[in-house]
Amino acid sequence: MSRLEGNDINNRTNDQEDMMLEIMSLLNDTVTPVPDVGNFYTFVYNPKTPNITYDQHPLIACTDLFAWGFRGLNFHWQKYRNYTWAELAGQLYIVQPDELDDLLAIPYAKFRLNN
């Protein structure tokens, strides 16, 4: 059963930060520092590269692991993105396959320009 089933996050706030905090609270029992290829994750990401647009709250399917980080299909962008270990702001929250549609229905993506 999805830990997100029946949530009312969309009805309580329009703020992506508040949404992400609620999601992290609901998924807090399954966190990991390193993803496994083939699994789904959401997390907070703060890149250091200047002048790039990024998603601070990615929802990804992990496709590759590297010494420098990992690559995944970002569902908010519908594109593959690279994520470095040093730019993760904490743990990765494991998303179960039956929770993916619930998360996709919550507009918590936070697109930002890194200045």
Secondary structure, DSSP 4 states (H G I P E B T S, - for coil): --TTTT--HHHH---HHHHHHHHHHHTTTSEESS--TT-EEE--B---STTEEEESS-EEEEEEE-SSEEEEEETTTTEEEEEEGGGB-SPEEEE-GGGHHHHHTS----EEEE-
